[in-house]
């Protein structure tokens, strides 16, 4: 199938991830006058989905800040690379990918969590109902389809295999492959892959069709946790602090709106957004939406959301031990919500802003 991509190795991808991030020099001073700050943020979307900044804009939470869609992505690492190089103004990815890029001195800072895992929003590793795969060891030599390498799904696969006693040599024998999410179910049913990673809308749709079963889920592995953050380029933050604050706080408000609003209303709003933006997308899958899965109030970031992946990458040899410090990777300075989810005038001065 033409949409099934077979990269030569995970290691090559992770190396490319680091090397492709070019340093962007930071501007001096504490930001320009408010009238000189940009009010339009370029971004990449996800086909058939509504991302939190789009929801925030539609709810009016971005105030005078506008979003400019420049295309879609299926890869978090690619999205944050684009933010690092200035091709877009913000990008979102699995926190392990943020760690990896920051370790290569990319000028980015995580500003808010935007997705996570809970009992309603999770990714499962699915096999056909009659598959002989029943345990971690059965994955040796088998193909596992996921949306991108070096990100959330590959981390979950590694953790699952490690927790079930497989050696690093055996772990490397499981073969993760890039398969676009919309094609994962079909690839699994056609036996082009033996395991497919399915989440949220695509997971529930496939389960409704039947004939598949979960081997494990990330919720079973780690419970509730925020898994990915939006990053902004450091120069953008220096030059546009007020815009950044409006943007981040708007997303925080959207997170809490979605948490407090009946599910049917959240779905209806997303359907309306997709119809209005006119990208020739179907809205039927949106009925399966359940949660954004963000664990912390208003998407505030904590050290623990990065430390797990720092340890994972160090164990794999992708970064040096102590090469990066969790608190250096993020800031809550631009999130005007307190830990209790109420607007706050406080503006922390440390990078983590915790």
Secondary structure by P-SEA (a helix, b strand, c coil): cccccccccaaaaaaaaaaabbbbbbbccccccccccccccccccccccccaaaaaaaacccccbbbbbccccccaaaaaaaaaacccccccccaaaaaaaaaacccccccccccccccccccccccccccccccccccccbbbbccccccaaaaaaaaaaaaacccaaaaaabbbbbccccaaaaaaaaccccbbbbcaaaaaaaaaaccccccccccccccccccbbbbbbaaaaaacaaaaaaaaaaaaaaaaaaaaccaaaaaaaaaaaaaaacccccccccccccccccccccccccccccaaaaaaaaaacccccccccccccccccccccccccccccccccccccc
